[in-house]
Amino acid sequence: MVSKLQGMAIAPLVKVVLGTFAFAIFWVLAVFPAVPFLPIGRTAGSLLGAILMVIFQVISAAQAYASIDLSILGLLFGTMVVGVYLERADAFIYLSKLLSWKSLGAKDLVCRVSLLSAISSAFFTNDTSCMILTEFVLQVAKQHNLPPHPFLLALASSSNIGSSASPIGNPQNLVVAVNGQISFLTFFVGIAPAALVGVFVNAVIIICMYWRELSSHNKEEEDANGGIVADEDTSFYRLSPATSPHFPRSSFQERSFRLDMEGSSSFHGNSVYFNTLRYRSDAGVTDMFRVPSIMLESAGNSSACSKLKSILWKSCVYLVTLGMLIAMVMGINMSWAAVTAAVALMVLDFKDAQPCLERVSYSLLILFCGMFMTIEGFNKTGIPGCLWEFMEPFAQINSASGIAVLAVLILVLSNMVSNVPTVLLLGARMAASAACISQDYVKKSWLILAWVSTVAGNLSLLGSAANMIVCEQASRVPNLGYNLSFWSHLKFGVPSTIIVTAIGLTIIR
């Protein structure tokens, strides 16, 4: 047994034990960030794992710093900044409006939520899409008097599947694209067809599992309004000044303030120079005070100028984002393309960029730094290499049975260790094994790793950050809160993940 372990390049026993202990701490805090004995969260947990690796001398400080992949951090930072500016430019508001446009019913809404979530996740990351669209999905469910559960599942699961289509859809895809040296176009062409079919199959599974719930909405209300929900049911779209401390820019434009250009002879007898400023409310229209007409004309001109500036600003944001995507498709370094686009938007905004930079998830960047260091230390113990050498003969990529074994291994590890650590642990080893068969299989091995590790996030509620975001966001929405439980998600996640993964593996080329 000792000679066998030595042949597999196992580190000395002390280093193996200490390295495994440090990795176990990282894993527990990554999967259960609020454990009672150490509720410090995922980010602090990754740093703790990294520090322990250095303290236990599993790796040196120099090796720890060298393990940090700056290109991946740069790409993450750039895409997050671009996402912030896209949100400011109302990109997600325009996307979400597609959900309610000429809707054909509950099952059609499930398909629309799935498609919208998948497309937005492919280009703006699944975490960003889930964070922005969760509340809107709850609002749509309430408006149509439908149970929110299938729509939240559609949002979370489709965002995971859709994010697999591009290198910028999720963090593990970034690792695959950078480490595997796969261009944006090659990645997209290789996985996008599988992602498209997967989203459709996933939506069908949701509709079949929740057919009764989706068919039992209030038809009396629908019939009474000719298929249109009454105004009372849509009132939650607007924020009330009495309950909201501030107005989002999108809803502020819908406030019920207006300037009525009506002449009045009761003030100085001259309707040319004076008009009435009115406030419209549900109680009626009330005269507030009278102002000179020239002031109203100036206000109108100012409003038109502001509207023109807003249109120009949004156009610039969309053009820069499109330019970033084109640059990535053309094979330009994805990290530099994303950072360049982010800086270009800061310059074009012509304002202090601090508010936008403050919205970047620096905790996520720090989480990755700690994760890189921890994974490097765990690799040095030799255990991942041992596991792979044991499984490699049964997981050859040139046979259907080998791909099946490989997929099961990735699914299990992704839900035990999380998807990004799985990609970091298996990526290089899978590529090396594929290269021994043929160089043609190398990129396919990377794409299979990206596909399976991403779809594996749908298996359970803890499988991906996107699932947790939907769960947390949904439970905190005022008056619309909904708790998505672990077991209710698992009941859907197991069959969906197995079916979608299997279908996708037959399509990826």
VEXLUM-774504 format. One record per residue (C-alpha): residue number from 1; y negated, z, x negated. Coordinates in steps of 0.1 Angstrom, whole numbers, plus 5000, padded with zeros to 4 digits. Layout:
NODE   num     c2     c3     c1
NODE   NUM      Y      Z      X
...
This chain:
NODE   num     c2     c3     c1
NODE     1   5000   5000   5000
NODE     2   4976   5008   4971
NODE     3   4983   4975   4954
NODE     4   4977   4957   4987
NODE     5   4944   4974   4992
NODE     6   4934   4966   4957
NODE     7   4942   4930   4962
NODE     8   4918   4931   4992
NODE     9   4890   4944   4970
NODE    10   4887   4978   4987
NODE    11   4861   5000   4971
NODE    12   4869   5035   4957
NODE    13   4880   5059   4984
NODE    14   4849   5081   4982
NODE    15   4827   5050   4987
NODE    16   4848   5038   5016
NODE    17   4847   5071   5034
NODE    18   4809   5077   5029
NODE    19   4800   5040   5037
NODE    20   4822   5041   5068
NODE    21   4805   5074   5079
NODE    22   4770   5059   5074
NODE    23   4780   5028   5094
NODE    24   4795   5049   5121
NODE    25   4762   5068   5125
NODE    26   4744   5035   5128
NODE    27   4769   5021   5153
NODE    28   4768   5052   5176
NODE    29   4730   5052   5177
NODE    30   4729   5014   5182
NODE    31   4752   5016   5212
NODE    32   4742   5050   5225
NODE    33   4706   5055   5213
NODE    34   4701   5087   5233
NODE    35   4732   5107   5223
NODE    36   4726   5144   5228
NODE    37   4733   5155   5193
NODE    38   4708   5129   5178
NODE    39   4686   5112   5203
NODE    40   4665   5093   5179
NODE    41   4670   5057   5192
NODE    42   4683   5025   5177
NODE    43   4655   5018   5152
NODE    44   4656   5052   5136
NODE    45   4693   5050   5137
NODE    46   4693   5018   5117
NODE    47   4670   5034   5091
NODE    48   4692   5065   5089
NODE    49   4722   5043   5083
NODE    50   4704   5024   5055
NODE    51   4691   5056   5039
NODE    52   4726   5072   5039
NODE    53   4741   5041   5023
NODE    54   4716   5045   4994
NODE    55   4719   5083   4992
NODE    56   4757   5081   4992
NODE    57   4754   5054   4964
NODE    58   4774   5029   4984
NODE    59   4746   5004   4974
NODE    60   4716   5008   4951
NODE    61   4680   5008   4963
NODE    62   4675   4974   4947
NODE    63   4705   4960   4966
NODE    64   4692   4975   4998
NODE    65   4658   4958   4994
NODE    66   4675   4925   4984
NODE    67   4696   4925   5015
NODE    68   4666   4921   5038
NODE    69   4662   4885   5049
NODE    70   4625   4878   5050
NODE    71   4630   4843   5066
NODE    72   4646   4859   5097
NODE    73   4619   4886   5099
NODE    74   4592   4859   5096
NODE    75   4608   4838   5124
NODE    76   4611   4869   5146
NODE    77   4575   4878   5140
NODE    78   4562   4843   5146
NODE    79   4580   4837   5178
NODE    80   4570   4871   5192
NODE    81   4533   4864   5185
NODE    82   4536   4830   5201
NODE    83   4553   4846   5231
NODE    84   4523   4870   5235
NODE    85   4499   4841   5236
NODE    86   4521   4821   5260
NODE    87   4520   4851   5283
NODE    88   4482   4853   5281
NODE    89   4482   4816   5289
NODE    90   4501   4823   5322
NODE    91   4531   4803   5310
NODE    92   4556   4827   5326
NODE    93   4536   4829   5358
NODE    94   4538   4791   5362
NODE    95   4575   4792   5355
NODE    96   4581   4820   5380
NODE    97   4564   4801   5408
NODE    98   4592   4775   5406
NODE    99   4615   4801   5420
NODE   100   4598   4801   5455
NODE   101   4589   4764   5457
NODE   102   4607   4749   5487
NODE   103   4636   4774   5485
NODE   104   4667   4766   5505
NODE   105   4680   4801   5508
NODE   106   4696   4830   5490
NODE   107   4722   4810   5471
NODE   108   4696   4785   5460
NODE   109   4675   4813   5448
NODE   110   4704   4826   5426
NODE   111   4707   4792   5410
NODE   112   4669   4790   5405
NODE   113   4668   4824   5389
NODE   114   4697   4815   5366
NODE   115   4682   4781   5356
NODE   116   4647   4795   5350
NODE   117   4660   4825   5330
NODE   118   4682   4802   5309
NODE   119   4654   4777   5301
NODE   120   4628   4803   5293
NODE   121   4652   4823   5272
NODE   122   4661   4793   5251
NODE   123   4626   4789   5239
NODE   124   4609   4823   5243
NODE   125   4639   4846   5236
NODE   126   4661   4863   5261
NODE   127   4644   4897   5257
NODE   128   4609   4883   5264
NODE   129   4621   4865   5295
NODE   130   4639   4895   5309
NODE   131   4609   4917   5302
NODE   132   4585   4894   5321
NODE   133   4607   4881   5349
NODE   134   4625   4913   5360
NODE   135   4598   4926   5383
NODE   136   4592   4891   5398
NODE   137   4629   4888   5406
NODE   138   4628   4921   5424
NODE   139   4598   4909   5444
NODE   140   4615   4877   5454
NODE   141   4646   4896   5465
NODE   142   4624   4919   5487
NODE   143   4604   4890   5501
NODE   144   4635   4873   5513
NODE   145   4651   4906   5524
NODE   146   4680   4902   5500
NODE   147   4699   4927   5478
NODE   148   4685   4927   5443
NODE   149   4718   4933   5425
NODE   150   4731   4896   5423
NODE   151   4696   4884   5412
NODE   152   4693   4910   5384
NODE   153   4728   4900   5372
NODE   154   4718   4863   5374
NODE   155   4686   4871   5353
NODE   156   4703   4891   5326
NODE   157   4735   4870   5322
NODE   158   4718   4836   5324
NODE   159   4692   4847   5299
NODE   160   4720   4855   5274
NODE   161   4738   4823   5281
NODE   162   4706   4802   5279
NODE   163   4695   4819   5247
NODE   164   4725   4805   5229
NODE   165   4712   4770   5232
NODE   166   4685   4773   5205
NODE   167   4680   4791   5171
NODE   168   4650   4810   5185
NODE   169   4668   4821   5217
NODE   170   4680   4854   5203
NODE   171   4682   4873   5169
NODE   172   4719   4865   5162
NODE   173   4711   4828   5165
NODE   174   4683   4832   5140
NODE   175   4709   4846   5116
NODE   176   4733   4818   5122
NODE   177   4707   4791   5118
NODE   178   4692   4805   5086
NODE   179   4724   4816   5069
NODE   180   4743   4785   5080
NODE   181   4714   4762   5071
NODE   182   4716   4745   5106
NODE   183   4686   4726   5118
NODE   184   4670   4732   5152
NODE   185   4682   4698   5166
NODE   186   4717   4702   5153
NODE   187   4720   4737   5167
NODE   188   4705   4725   5201
NODE   189   4727   4695   5204
NODE   190   4758   4715   5194
NODE   191   4755   4743   5219
NODE   192   4730   4732   5247
NODE   193   4757   4713   5267
NODE   194   4780   4744   5267
NODE   195   4750   4766   5277
NODE   196   4741   4743   5306
NODE   197   4776   4743   5319
NODE   198   4779   4780   5313
NODE   199   4748   4788   5333
NODE   200   4761   4767   5362
NODE   201   4796   4784   5361
NODE   202   4780   4818   5358
NODE   203   4758   4812   5389
NODE   204   4789   4800   5409
NODE   205   4807   4832   5399
NODE   206   4778   4854   5411
NODE   207   4775   4835   5444
NODE   208   4813   4838   5450
NODE   209   4814   4875   5441
NODE   210   4783   4883   5463
NODE   211   4787   4857   5490
NODE   212   4787   4882   5518
NODE   213   4756   4901   5506
NODE   214   4738   4868   5500
NODE   215   4746   4856   5535
NODE   216   4736   4888   5554
NODE   217   4699   4887   5550
NODE   218   4676   4892   5580
NODE   219   4679   4859   5599
NODE   220   4658   4872   5629
NODE   221   4628   4875   5606
NODE   222   4635   4841   5591
NODE   223   4639   4824   5625
NODE   224   4607   4841   5638
NODE   225   4587   4827   5610
NODE   226   4603   4793   5607
NODE   227   4620   4802   5575
NODE   228   4589   4817   5560
NODE   229   4586   4854   5554
NODE   230   4557   4872   5572
NODE   231   4525   4880   5554
NODE   232   4533   4917   5555
NODE   233   4564   4912   5533
NODE   234   4544   4894   5507
NODE   235   4517   4919   5504
NODE   236   4533   4936   5475
NODE   237   4524   4907   5453
NODE   238   4488   4920   5453
NODE   239   4477   4951   5436
NODE   240   4455   4975   5455
NODE   241   4424   4989   5439
NODE   242   4433   5023   5452
NODE   243   4467   5024   5435
NODE   244   4462   5003   5404
NODE   245   4441   5014   5374
NODE   246   4435   4979   5363
NODE   247   4438   4943   5375
NODE   248   4460   4918   5357
NODE   249   4442   4886   5350
NODE   250   4465   4865   5372
NODE   251   4461   4888   5403
NODE   252   4424   4894   5397
NODE   253   4418   4858   5406
NODE   254   4433   4865   5440
NODE   255   4409   4894   5448
NODE   256   4392   4892   5482
NODE   257   4357   4889   5469
NODE   258   4336   4859   5477
NODE   259   4300   4847   5478
NODE   260   4291   4833   5512
NODE   261   4263   4808   5509
NODE   262   4248   4815   5543
NODE   263   4210   4812   5548
NODE   264   4192   4842   5563
NODE   265   4157   4843   5577
NODE   266   4155   4881   5581
NODE   267   4145   4886   5545
NODE   268   4111   4872   5535
NODE   269   4119   4844   5560
NODE   270   4131   4820   5534
NODE   271   4168   4809   5534
NODE   272   4163   4786   5504
NODE   273   4157   4814   5479
NODE   274   4179   4842   5493
NODE   275   4215   4844   5504
NODE   276   4239   4871   5515
NODE   277   4266   4885   5492
NODE   278   4296   4895   5513
NODE   279   4328   4915   5508
NODE   280   4358   4904   5527
NODE   281   4385   4930   5536
NODE   282   4412   4934   5561
NODE   283   4387   4952   5583
NODE   284   4363   4923   5584
NODE   285   4334   4908   5566
NODE   286   4306   4931   5556
NODE   287   4272   4922   5543
NODE   288   4267   4940   5510
NODE   289   4232   4930   5497
NODE   290   4210   4900   5494
NODE   291   4203   4881   5461
NODE   292   4182   4851   5451
NODE   293   4200   4818   5455
NODE   294   4192   4809   5419
NODE   295   4213   4838   5408
NODE   296   4242   4825   5428
NODE   297   4238   4790   5413
NODE   298   4239   4806   5378
NODE   299   4270   4825   5387
NODE   300   4286   4793   5400
NODE   301   4278   4774   5368
NODE   302   4291   4803   5347
NODE   303   4323   4804   5367
NODE   304   4328   4767   5362
NODE   305   4322   4770   5325
NODE   306   4347   4799   5323
NODE   307   4372   4779   5342
NODE   308   4368   4750   5318
NODE   309   4372   4773   5288
NODE   310   4403   4788   5303
NODE   311   4419   4753   5308
NODE   312   4411   4743   5273
NODE   313   4425   4776   5259
NODE   314   4457   4772   5278
NODE   315   4461   4736   5267
NODE   316   4457   4746   5231
NODE   317   4484   4773   5234
NODE   318   4508   4749   5250
NODE   319   4501   4722   5224
NODE   320   4505   4746   5195
NODE   321   4538   4758   5210
NODE   322   4550   4723   5215
NODE   323   4540   4715   5179
NODE   324   4560   4744   5167
NODE   325   4591   4732   5186
NODE   326   4587   4697   5173
NODE   327   4584   4709   5138
NODE   328   4616   4729   5141
NODE   329   4634   4699   5156
NODE   330   4622   4677   5127
NODE   331   4639   4701   5103
NODE   332   4608   4719   5089
NODE   333   4615   4755   5079
NODE   334   4617   4774   5112
NODE   335   4603   4806   5098
NODE   336   4571   4790   5084
NODE   337   4568   4768   5115
NODE   338   4567   4800   5137
NODE   339   4544   4819   5115
NODE   340   4520   4789   5112
NODE   341   4519   4785   5150
NODE   342   4512   4822   5154
NODE   343   4483   4821   5129
NODE   344   4470   4789   5145
NODE   345   4468   4806   5179
NODE   346   4450   4836   5164
NODE   347   4424   4813   5148
NODE   348   4420   4792   5180
NODE   349   4416   4823   5201
NODE   350   4384   4831   5180
NODE   351   4388   4868   5188
NODE   352   4400   4899   5171
NODE   353   4438   4894   5170
NODE   354   4446   4931   5168
NODE   355   4453   4935   5206
NODE   356   4479   4906   5204
NODE   357   4494   4919   5171
NODE   358   4498   4953   5187
NODE   359   4521   4938   5213
NODE   360   4545   4926   5186
NODE   361   4577   4947   5186
NODE   362   4575   4960   5150
NODE   363   4603   4985   5159
NODE   364   4625   4955   5163
NODE   365   4615   4942   5128
NODE   366   4622   4976   5113
NODE   367   4655   4977   5132
NODE   368   4665   4945   5115
NODE   369   4655   4958   5081
NODE   370   4677   4989   5085
NODE   371   4705   4968   5099
NODE   372   4705   4944   5070
NODE   373   4708   4973   5046
NODE   374   4735   4991   5065
NODE   375   4756   4960   5069
NODE   376   4752   4953   5032
NODE   377   4765   4988   5025
NODE   378   4794   4984   5049
NODE   379   4804   4951   5033
NODE   380   4805   4968   4999
NODE   381   4832   4992   5012
NODE   382   4856   4962   5015
NODE   383   4867   4970   5050
NODE   384   4852   4939   5067
NODE   385   4869   4917   5041
NODE   386   4901   4936   5047
NODE   387   4899   4930   5084
NODE   388   4891   4894   5080
NODE   389   4919   4887   5055
NODE   390   4943   4903   5079
NODE   391   4931   4881   5109
NODE   392   4923   4849   5090
NODE   393   4958   4834   5091
NODE   394   4958   4837   5129
NODE   395   4922   4826   5134
NODE   396   4921   4791   5119
NODE   397   4894   4769   5134
NODE   398   4914   4737   5134
NODE   399   4938   4748   5162
NODE   400   4933   4759   5198
NODE   401   4952   4792   5193
NODE   402   4932   4800   5162
NODE   403   4899   4795   5180
NODE   404   4912   4817   5208
NODE   405   4921   4845   5184
NODE   406   4887   4841   5166
NODE   407   4869   4842   5200
NODE   408   4887   4875   5210
NODE   409   4878   4890   5176
NODE   410   4842   4881   5180
NODE   411   4841   4894   5216
NODE   412   4856   4927   5206
NODE   413   4834   4932   5176
NODE   414   4802   4921   5194
NODE   415   4807   4948   5221
NODE   416   4818   4974   5196
NODE   417   4794   4968   5167
NODE   418   4768   4947   5186
NODE   419   4763   4909   5182
NODE   420   4739   4908   5152
NODE   421   4760   4930   5130
NODE   422   4791   4910   5140
NODE   423   4773   4878   5129
NODE   424   4763   4894   5096
NODE   425   4798   4907   5090
NODE   426   4818   4875   5099
NODE   427   4794   4846   5093
NODE   428   4799   4839   5056
NODE   429   4837   4847   5058
NODE   430   4842   4823   5087
NODE   431   4823   4796   5070
NODE   432   4843   4800   5038
NODE   433   4875   4799   5057
NODE   434   4864   4767   5075
NODE   435   4854   4751   5043
NODE   436   4889   4756   5029
NODE   437   4901   4734   5057
NODE   438   4873   4708   5058
NODE   439   4836   4708   5053
NODE   440   4833   4692   5088
NODE   441   4844   4726   5103
NODE   442   4817   4747   5086
NODE   443   4789   4741   5110
NODE   444   4813   4743   5140
NODE   445   4824   4777   5128
NODE   446   4787   4789   5127
NODE   447   4781   4774   5162
NODE   448   4812   4791   5176
NODE   449   4801   4824   5162
NODE   450   4767   4820   5177
NODE   451   4781   4810   5211
NODE   452   4808   4837   5215
NODE   453   4786   4865   5201
NODE   454   4758   4856   5225
NODE   455   4780   4852   5256
NODE   456   4798   4885   5246
NODE   457   4766   4903   5256
NODE   458   4775   4897   5293
NODE   459   4807   4917   5291
NODE   460   4791   4951   5297
NODE   461   4757   4965   5303
NODE   462   4755   4977   5267
NODE   463   4765   4943   5253
NODE   464   4730   4930   5247
NODE   465   4694   4942   5246
NODE   466   4685   4918   5274
NODE   467   4709   4937   5298
NODE   468   4693   4970   5289
NODE   469   4658   4956   5294
NODE   470   4666   4943   5329
NODE   471   4683   4977   5337
NODE   472   4653   4998   5324
NODE   473   4626   4975   5339
NODE   474   4643   4973   5373
NODE   475   4646   5011   5376
NODE   476   4609   5016   5368
NODE   477   4592   4991   5392
NODE   478   4571   5010   5417
NODE   479   4585   5008   5453
NODE   480   4610   4982   5442
NODE   481   4631   5002   5417
NODE   482   4668   4995   5415
NODE   483   4695   5011   5393
NODE   484   4720   4986   5378
NODE   485   4750   5007   5369
NODE   486   4774   5002   5340
NODE   487   4805   4998   5362
NODE   488   4790   4974   5387
NODE   489   4779   4952   5358
NODE   490   4813   4955   5341
NODE   491   4830   4943   5373
NODE   492   4811   4910   5371
NODE   493   4808   4909   5333
NODE   494   4844   4908   5323
NODE   495   4855   4877   5344
NODE   496   4822   4859   5338
NODE   497   4823   4864   5300
NODE   498   4859   4853   5297
NODE   499   4855   4822   5318
NODE   500   4822   4811   5304
NODE   501   4833   4817   5268
NODE   502   4865   4797   5273
NODE   503   4847   4767   5289
NODE   504   4820   4767   5262
NODE   505   4845   4766   5234
NODE   506   4859   4733   5247
NODE   507   4825   4717   5248
NODE   508   4810   4728   5214
NODE   509   4811   4701   5188
